[in-house]
Structures are given as C-alpha cells and as structure tokens.
Amino acid sequence: MYAIVTDTSANLDSALLERRGICAIPFSFFDAKDEKEQTCLDTHGFDGEAYYENMRRGTRYVTSQITPQRYIDFMTPILREGRDILFVGMSSGISGAYSAAEMAAGRLLEQFPERKIRLVDTLSASLAEGIVVLRAIELREEGKSLDETADELMELRHSVCQIFTVEDLRYLRMGGRLSNIAALVGTVLQIKPLLKGDPEGKIVCFAKPRGRKRSIAELGALYDRLVVHPENQTVCIAHGDCLPEAEALA
C-alpha cells in the first residue's frame, strides 16, 4: 500500500492521522526573540491558549522556509520500505513549501528510481487542505491506486472553496498580505475583509464588510448560497481563537 504524506498546515488531528497511518511533515515557527524552533505535531499536547495569549501580549512568532531536506528525511524511510508516496501539500500560491517538496521528490527519485512519488498541490491551506487529505485516505481505503487517487485529487482541488475573515488586519500586513496603509485604514474603519483562495492558490480579498457582526453575517449568507446539496458536499466550519482571529468556511 502506498503511503500518504501531508504537512501540518492541513490542521488535522494528530490522533486521527496516526490511526489512519498518515505522516505529517512539520512546519516550524519561532519566537522572534529566542529563535528556538517549535513545531506542532501533537495537536493534543499543544497549548494553543498560551500560544495565542502570548501573541496578544506582544510575542512575535515567525516562520522560516522549510527545506527540501526535511521532506527527504521523512520520505526516505518510506521509500526504503518499498512503498510509493502520495504527497498532499499546502498551496504553492502562499508558500514555497510545495516547491521544496518538488525538489526533494526529484532527488529521491534519483536515489530510488524504482519507486513512484506523486505530488498534489491542494491550492489550499488549513482545513481546506485537510479535506483533500481526508479524501485521499478514503480513496486509498476504497482500493484506488496511487495514480487514480492523485488524479482525482487534482480535480477535487478546483472544487474546494475556502473563505475566511480575520479580526485584526495587522497580522495580514505583517505577513505581507496587506500594505501598511491598507491595514491602517482598515483598522480605523473596522473593516473585516472576507478572503478566499483564487485559482492559483493565492489569498485574495473579495469583500470588505465593516464590523465583525456584518462579516460573520456575510459568511452565513455565503454558506446558504454555496451549500446547495449538503448530502453531496463536504462542509467544514472552523474558528481560530487567536490573532489573527479567523472564522472560516471550507
């Protein structure tokens, strides 16, 4: 049976991944002051409340580009076992991580020419990426081959709609998503933008409601508009109690 590998951007419960035999490659974050690398592979052991409270008190967490070597370190033992790999990763439109995965796969196939590695750029992140991973698990359990599963996921990713809003614009600015002027004006006007992934997997703003109540109401209206056949759709509604505080519909 081929292995399914994802990354921690998928925000899937670590116990669920362990039960289903899925490997999650960790993304790292750092406290800007001490630069100590931290990861969140154990979702139950991660103290999210303390993490977000630290942010509210001024702690600045930063991320760094994941290297091809991290993918190589995780995938090499799987290939040595004689298993092929399906990698389902975070959008290439918002991170260079997928490019690093491509470089790693190229090197690994030189070392293991008899093995197969398929990469799927989900064009999403967070639970929208997680939905694609869960579908990969279902297809594998249905007996689909690696190529059949990868091909279906490549089609599925274009049907995933991820929409979210944030409470505080300054974190979008710090992440390069908004200019300083846009963030300042938005904060003064209490704009709570609605954002989504575009066809290239980049984050774009498509509405600018003023006030949190109005932004949540517009999310609700979008739910009614988009969820037309709930029996045939997978819907995930998530809330992040953090800064930037996000409400999301995927």
Secondary structure, DSSP 8 states (H G I E B T S, - for coil): --EEEEEGGG---HHHHHHTT-EEE---EEETTT--EE--S-TTT--HHHHHHHHHTT--EEE----HHHHHHHHHHHHHTT--EEEEE--TTT-SHHHHHHHHHHHHHHH-TTS-EEEEE-S--HHHHHHHHHHHHHHHHTT--HHHHHHHHHHHGGG---EEEES-THHHHHTTSS-HHHHHHHHHTTB--EEEE-TTS-EEEEE--BSHHHHHHHHHHHHHHH-S-GGG----EEEE-SSS-EEEE-
